Amino acid sequence: MIDVAKITVKAGDGGDGRVGFRREKYVPKGGPDGGDGGDGGSVYLETDKDLNTLMKFQYQQGFEAEKGEFGGKAKKHGKDGENIIIKVPVGTLIKLQITNHKYPNKSQITNNKSQTIDLVEVGQRICVAKGGKGGRGNWHFRSPELTTPRIAEKGKKGEEKELILELKLLADVGLIGLPNAGKSTLLSVLTKARPKIAGYPFTTLKPNLGVLEWKKKDLVIADIPGLIEGASKGKGLGDQFLRHVERCELLVHVIDGGELLTGEEKVRLELILENYKVIRKELKQYSKKLIDKSELIVLNKIDLLSKGQIKQVIDILKKVRKEVIGVSAATTENLEKLKKYLVFKGL
């Protein structure tokens, strides 16, 4: 999944105004009639619900709108340049810098001004580079003192900007946790999504989205690829996808109940709690806002545990004062309870 891209956009320059004079039969002293230049085309970004990655910007990084045409004779206005509309996914965050250098020499780009724009609605359109205004023809400069002006304005340069596009998924619920906790399997049984599932770490290499439909309620759920200790600093895959957690209203922290089956039980119970704290630490280091989000802990794979073991794990997880629900994605045990929480209490 490509969720970050850098592009350069250049709006069209305005056309130059014309220096011209009226030349007609029987009009020996025609006055100035140079027309105005056309305005340059602008560059727009517009969200498209059918796009879900920034892949296309890997192949095209430069976009330039059409220039305005020169002013014509007989006060005719030059043709305006065509605008260009660049389609992006819903949820795209735009970070832009204005530049003063000629496109497309990126080595000369300077950051004179920065701005951040968030596109979160379908069909939302915004102008990111405004076309230059066309210059005035010499007709505008006539006066009783200057009856034959031989001056006209040059068209204004169109804006040029370097844009950083960052895609953040729009989901109500984000599934987080260590690799192999069963997040993808849980997503597949809660929704109609069909993510890649395998019994080895980092099976999920990109976020997956699914829609939970329950009792006429719809909920978008995102499976965030497995986090590990150090993810917020670039270790593993987590730092690439933590940005997608920012938009989620509820975080579902999936715990692998199968971890209790190996080694000394008391040690494994403590390790489960420590693993939970590791993920919480990574969220906090990435952004303190993530820690303040509503959170539900889901103990997965309870079909592998005895009732006593399930109670032990839930009791130790309750030390962090979060709601805990035990489920089995494999047997669908307690899935209805989880769906009800997500749809009603969780949001």
Secondary structure, 3 states (H helix, E strand, C coil): CCCEEEEEEECCCCCCCCCCECCECCECCCCECCCCCCCCCCEEEEEECCCCCCHHHHCCCEEECCCCCCCCCCCCCCCCCCCEEEEEECCEEEEEEEECCCCCCHHHCCCCCEEEEEECCCCCEEEEECCCCCCCCHHHHCCCCCCCCCCCCCCCCCCEEEEEEEECCCCCEEEECCCCCCHHHHHHHHCCCCCCCCCCCCCCCCCEEEEEEECCEEEEEEECCCCCCCHHHCCCCHHHHHHHHHHCCEEEEEEEHHHHHCCCHHHHHHHHHHHHHHHHHHHHHHCHHHHCCEEEEEEECHHHCCHHHHHHHHHHHHHHCCEEEECCCCCCCCHHHHHHHHHHHCC
